[in-house]
Amino acid sequence: MAECWQQDNWVGCFPVKCHIVKDIPNSSLRHITLENNENKPVTNSRDTHEARESSGFLS
């Protein structure tokens, strides 16, 4: 995740699309586990835990 915090300044404008997803039941997310949290389900983690992109894909 460190690569997203760059020191370079952006010049100009760029488009941004926001997607807001809310009110998802925990039962829909329990299949996602976090390697950096003892492989516990994401529903047992704190808001600040990093998740790899591959964690969210169904296998």
C-alpha positions, 0 to 999 in steps of 0.5 A: 500500500506504500506506493499510493503515498508518493511525494510527487505533486500532481499537475492538472485535473483528473476525473474521479468516480466515487462508489459508495457501498453500505449496509452489507451484512457481515455474513456476506463478507466472512469468506474474506480472510486476512493473512496479516490478522492470523487468517481471521475473517475480515469481519473480525478486524479493525478498520485500519487492517490492510487487505490484499486485493486477492483477498476479496476474490472468490476462489 
